[in-house]
Structures are given as C-alpha cells and as structure tokens.
Amino acid sequence: MFWIGAIVALSILIIVHESGHYFVAKWCRMRVDRFSLGFGPALIGWRRKGTLFQVAPIPFGGFVEIRGMNIAEEVDPDDRYAYPNRPVWQRFLTIFAGPATNYLFAIVLAFVLFSTAGIETGNVWYSISEVHETHDAHGKLESGDRIVSIKLAGADEPVPLGTPGYGLIEVVQSSKGEELEIAVDRGGRAQSFKIRPKLDTITARDPNTGEERKEQRYLLGITMEAHAEREEVGIGTAVAQSLYYPVRQTERIVSELYLIITGKREGELTGPVGITKYIKNAIETGWINALWLLMVLNVYLGLFNLFPLPALDGGRLAFLVYEMATRRRANPKIEAPVHMVGIMILMLVLVVVTFKDCAGLFG
C-alpha cells in the first residue's frame, strides 16, 4: 500500500503540472488534442470536449498535446485555435502555467501542513528505534523512548538538546567517554539512566568530497530518529509562511545546485523510480513527512522545468521571450532541431537514471 500511495503521489505531481498547461491553453482558446499521464500508447483513455485523456505505460512523466505546438507539425494558418496562431503572450502563459501550477500547489500543501500540524521551530527531538546489545545502553534504553535531556553525570544543568548547535551526536562526542545521564519519556513516564558512551570505529563519508574514511567516535549504541519540533500558528501566519515557502525552498535548491556545480558537494541524479522510493519511505514515517516531501518535489519540478534547456518548458519560454523582445519568431529550422535534440538527450538520461534506480531498488 505504501508503494501504491507513492505512485499515486507521483502521478499527482505530474497531473498538477500538466493541468496548468491544459487549463490555460483552454482559457486561451487553444485546441488540446491529448492529455497523457505517461508516454506511449494509451492503456486507458476517454474523450471529453475534444480532448483524449489517457494513461500510458511509460512512467517518465506526462504531456499535454496542443494543436500545432509540435514545431514539425504543419498548421493551417487560418486555424485560429492552433497554438502557433495565438498571440505570443497567450503562448507564453500556456507554457509558464505548468511550472507555476507546481509552485501554487506547493503553497496549498504548505498551508494544509502549517495550519494543521504547525510550523517547525528549528528545534528537534529524538526517539529511539533500536538499542544495540554491545553497548552500555542495552537493558536501559528501549525502542520507543523519547529522549528528553542529556547531561554529564554530576553536572547541574542538562544540555539544551535539540536546539541549533546542540545535536545529540555532538553532545555524545564532547563527553569523551564520560558517563552521561539521559532522561527519557517512556509511555508518558519520566525515567533517567546513566550510560557510558563506547569508542567505536565507524566508516564516515566526507560531505565535501564524498570519500569514505575510518573514524573513531563515541557512540551510545542506539539508532535514533530525529523529529522536527512544531508549534501551532494562526491562519494568518500559516498563509504568510505558505506564500513564502516556495521562495525559501527555491533559494535552498539553487544554493545546493551551486555547491554541486562548483564541486563543493556531491550530487545525485534520481529519476521517477528513485523519487517514488523516497515518497514511499516518507509515507511510511507519517503524513507530515509525506506532505513535506510533496511540497519539496513540487518546487523541484516547477524550478527544473523553468531552466532554459531544450525540451523543457524553460527552453520554449526562452524562444518566446526572444519573440517578444524582437517581435519576430525564431527560425523554425533552428528551434525544431534544438527541441528535438533536447528531447532525445532527456529521454536517454531518464532511461539511464531509471536503470540505475531500478538496480539500486532490486540490488
């Protein structure tokens, strides 16, 4: 069921994007011949108001086929409902509507999350999912315990655990193996245990180079899950934060891309299969994480499609901006091959990435 939920969630991302193209094209009085979820021949299809809605077998995305939008397609110059014969501003809005709708949907999801579950405070709390037998924590801490506080044995005040700069890992390392006093919430009951961290050798990955190396670290011998602390907010704050969310997330994505491009951070290319796996894992941890991931993915999808690359919405927008600036259309003999090559490269990359994701999934 988690996999089914993930597939449905990914399909919603695609439908939202393509619906933006579809509804604005209809509003601009363009003839839409087909609305497809997936690529290839229709597995399921139905026709409504002149448009064939279909589900296709190749799950690499979807598309809206607008009459005359294919540059290689011959168009009757007198067909006022064909894409090339509509004003340039209408064509621009139709293309821009796909990414814009993803951004709008991210705002809607953010409002649902913020108004029902609250907004992250920046603090985190930890729960224990597993206790290892080879460490002092075994027989004391239990799976399901929520860590309330931690301090060196004999200290007066606990460390403000979960606040920025005071992660549990940092606190354990700073102990240098001295006994720690850990307070937990176990089913609503407060309990406290004295536990001595153990020096172990682990394999760590350098965040900048991605290289693996052996390190010695003090460990409690527990597997933890970090949870973001949230606080309830009013409708006004939820609205304001929802509107600001895609801006903040776009800034984060652009910053990450800059670090990857400059070689300061290792990047990972993931396709539909890998994304579905991430969504499935998020659903397993609860609706808050699942909704948050959908918010992130909508911004990713919207921003990615705005990049001025061939075969993407941004590539078409670039030619339309040129047309608006010069008041003349780009040469079809140039534009058509550019988009065609872009589509071929994009499909090749998708195939390679999907094969890699499948190998990792079943490997």
N, C-alpha and C positions, 0 to 999 in steps of 0.2 A: 504493500500500500504506500510505503514511503517513496518507492520508485515511481509509482503511478502519480502520486502527488507532485513529484519533481517534474515529470514530463508535462503534466497539466500546467504547472507554474511557468515552465519554459515556453510552452505554447502561448500562454497569456502574454508574455513579453513580446513575442513575435506578432500576435494579433493586435496588441495595442499599437505597435509601431506601424503596421500596415493599415490599420484603421485610420490613422492620421492621414496617410496618403489618400485613402479611399474617400473619406467624408469630405475632405477639402476639394478633391477632384470633382466629386458630385456637386458640391456647392458652387464650384467654378463652371459647372455645366459641361464637364468633360464626360465622354463615354468610357465607362470602365467595363472591360470585357471579362476580366477574371480576377478573383481574389483567392490566392492559394496559400495554404499553410503547408510548407514543404515544397519540394521540387519534383518534377516528373509527372507522369500521367495520373489522373485522378483515381484515388481509391474510393472516395465518397464524394459526390458532387450534387449540387442542386442549383437551380437558376432562379434568380429573383431580380425583377426590374432590369432585365437585360444583362445582368452580371452573373457569371458562373462562379459560385463559391465551392471550393474543393479542398480536400485533404489529400496530399500527395505523399509518396513513400520515402523520399529522400529528405531527412530532417535537418537540413542545413540552414533553415530559415523559412522565409516566405516572400511573396511578392504580390504587388497589385499591377495588373496589366492594363494600362490606359491606352486607348486607341491612338496610334501614331507616336507613342512615346519611344518605341524602338526606332533608333535612328536609321536603321537599314530598311525600315518598313516604308512602302510607298503610300503616300497620303493624298487624298483628294483635296486640292487647295480650297475647294468650296465647302468642305465638311467642317462646319463651324464648331462641332463637338469634339474634334480631334485635338490632341494635346498640342501639336506644333502651331495650330491656328488660333490658339487662345493667347490673350495678352501676356507679355513676359512676366508681369507681376503675379498673375494667376499661376503660371507655371512654377515660379519661384516659391510661392506659398504652398503649392501642392507637394513639392519635393521637401521643403523645410518642415512640413507638418509631421512627417514620420518621427524624426528626432525630437521635435518639440513635444509631441504627444507622450513620448517616453519620459521627458522631463516633467510634464504635467502629471503623469501617473505616479512618478516618484513623489511629487508633492502630496498627492492624495493619500498614498500609502503612508507617508511620513505623518500626515495629520491623524490618520487612524491609529498609528502606533503611539504618537505623543499624547493624544487625547485619552487613550485607554490605558497605556502602560507607563506613561510618564516620560521624562527626558533624562538621559544619562547625566549624572553629576560629575563624572570624571573619576569617581572612586570605584573600586571593585571589591567584591567579597569572594571568598574561596570555599568550595565544598570538596570533600574527599571522595574520590571514586574508587580508589584501591589502596590497600596498605600492604607493603612487601614484607615477607617473613624474615628477611635477612637484616632488618633494621630495628632499632630500639622502639620505633612507633608501633610495631606489631604487638597486638594484645592490649594496646592502649587506645589508639585512634581506630575508628571504624568507618567503613564506607557509608556515606550519607551525612557525616558530621560536617557542620558549618564552622569554619574557623572564625572565632570572634576576636581574639587578640593573641599576641605573642610577645614574650619578653625574656630577657636573660634571667635565669634563676637568681633570685635575690635582688633584682632591680626593683625600683619603686614604681615606675610607670611603664605600661606596655608601649610597644611601638605603634604609631597610628597606622596600622596595617590597611593597605588598600588605597591610601591617598597617593597622589603622584609623587614618585621618587621613593616610595616605600613598598615595593613589591615583596612578596613572601620569599622569593629566591634571594633577593639582595639581603634580606634580614638574616636568613639562614647562613649565607656566606660570611656575613660580618661577625657571626658568633664564633668563628674559628674553632668549632667543635665543642664549645662550652654548652652546658646543659641549658635548654630552653624550656620555659613554662608556657604551654599552649592551652588556651581556653577555647572550648568548642560548645556549640549548641547542638545537642543530640535529642531530636524529637521534642524540642521545647524545654529541655532540661540543661542547665549550665553545668559543665564539668571541666576540670583542669588536670593536665598531665605534664610531668617533667620528662622531656625527651632529649637525648643527646644525638646531634647530627653525626653522620658517619662520613669519613673521607673516602670517596669513590673515584674511579677513573671512568670518564664518560667520553663519548665522541661528540664534539661540538662542531657546528658549521659557522664559518666566518660570514657575518652578514654582508660584508662588502665584496669579498672575492668568491664566496660560495665554497671555499675549500674546507675540507673536513680535517680536524686535528684532535688529538687526545688531550684532555684536560682533567685536572683533579679538582673536584668540587665537593663541598659538604652537602649531604643530602639527608632529608628526613625519612626517605623511603616510602613516600606516598605519591600517588598520582592524583592531581588536582584538576578541578575545572574552575576557571575564572568567570565570574558573573558581574556584569555592569550594574552598579547601583543606580536606581532610578528614583526620581521624585515626581509627585503629581503636580500638574500645572493646569492653569485655567485655559479656557477655549482661546482667548486672545493670544496667550503665549504659544499655545500649540499651533495656531495659524501662522504666527510670525516665524517660529522655528521651522515650520514645514516649508514656508516660502524660501527661507534661507538655506535649507538643507541641500538642494541640488547645486547651489553656488559653492557651498563649503566642500561638497563631495567632488565637484569638478576641479576645484583647486588642489585637492589631495591627489586626484588621479593624474593631473598634469605634473605635479611635483614628483610623483613616483615615476612617471614616464621620463622625466628629465634625468632622474638619477639612473634609470636603466640605460638610456641612450648615451649618457656620459660615462657609462661603465662603473658607476659607483655602487650599483646594486644589481643583483642578478634578477632577470625577469623570467617569466614562464608563460608560454603561449598555450591557451586552452580553448578547445572547441566545444560544440554543443554537448558531446558526451561528458567531457570533464565538468562543464557548467552544471549539467544535470546531476552529476555526482555531488557537487558542492551543495546544490539545493536540497538534495535528498538528505545529506548529512545535517544541514541546518534544520530541516523539518523534524528530524529525529530528536534534536535538542529542544524543540519547543517552537510555538508560533511566533514568539518575539524575534528569535534569531532568523526564522524563515522570512518574516516580513521585512526585517532589516536587510537581509541579503537581496530580496527582490527590489528594495529601494536602491541599493548599490548597483545592481545589474541594470536597472532602467537608466540610471545616469551613465553607466559604461556604454550601453547600447546607443543611447542618444548622442553621446560625445563621439564615440567611434565613427558613427555614420556622418558626423559633421566634418571629419577630416577630409581635406580636398584631395582625395585619392580616386583614381579611376574605379568605376563600378560601384562606388559608394555614393550616398546622397550628396556628400560634400563635393565630390567630383563634378556632379551635374550642376550643383549650385555655383561652382566656380565658373563654368561656361555661361550660366545665366547672368552672373554678375558682370562678366565680360560683355555680354549682350546689352545689359542695361547701361553700362559705362560708355560703350562705343556706339550704341543704337544700331548695331548690326549683328547678325547671327554669326556664330563661329562656323567655319567651313566644315560641312558635314563629312568631307573626305578626311578631315583631321580628327574631328570629335568621335566619329563612329569607331575607327580603329583603336583610339585611346581607350574607350569604354570596353571594347571587345577584348583587348589585351588585359585590361584590368580584371574583367570577369574571369578570364581563363586563369590568371595568376591567383585570384582569390579562391576559386574553386580548387585549384591544386593545393594551396595552403590548407584549406579546410579538410581535404582528403588526408593529407599528411598528418595534420594535428589530430584528426579523428582516429586515425590508425594508432597514433601514439597513445591517445586517451584510452582506446579500447585495449591496447596491450597492457597498460597500467591497471586497467579495471579487472582484467581476467588473468593477469600475470601473477 
